[in-house]
Amino acid sequence: MRRYRTPPLLAATLITLVYATVNIAAPLALSKLTPRAGWNDGPSVRNLLGIPILVAGVSTILWSVASHATEWRERDWRVLKLDPDHLLTPEYLVTDGPYRHSRNPLYLGDILMWAGWVIFLGSLAVALGLAVLTLGLQVGVRLEERGLARQFGDQWKAYASTVPRFIGRRRDGEAT
């Protein structure tokens, strides 16, 4: 299988565009479809409680991307591959950084950001968007994890048996 070198600046730009679209532009656009609860001339104190959750989501995503970037540097940024059988599955298994605590910290960061937007914007449409996103991630994660199990075998099984899918306590080798 041929791997293509992705220039670091291009990779960072594309990742930023994807995450900005999904986690910033989409919720802001959805918020215009319904009235904003708690907003008069600006956000209420209750709405402002969404900001720390948004920050937690952004921080989780940045920490997760940094763990991937370490792997990409080790591979001289040759990480782009065109393989329909493993479209969502990288050729490496990240188990450090936030991946010590969650098998899917990027998705957890997405959910946190959307939850923060729900509270900050006070929008029913954004809350529905969060529900759709969460449901989609539940389905997608299971498909992705099947690919990881095929690709990494016992290494994946050992990792998945100790690290929760999203959040929770690490386990001592019990199956998930």
SULQUIGI-V950870 format. One line per field, one symbol per residue. burial: 1 if it has 9 or more other C-alpha atoms within 8 Angstrom, else 0. Layout:
burial->???
//
This chain:
burial->00101100001000000011111111100110011101100011011111101111111110111011001100001110000000000000001011111111110111111111111111111110110011001000100100111001100111111111010000100000
//
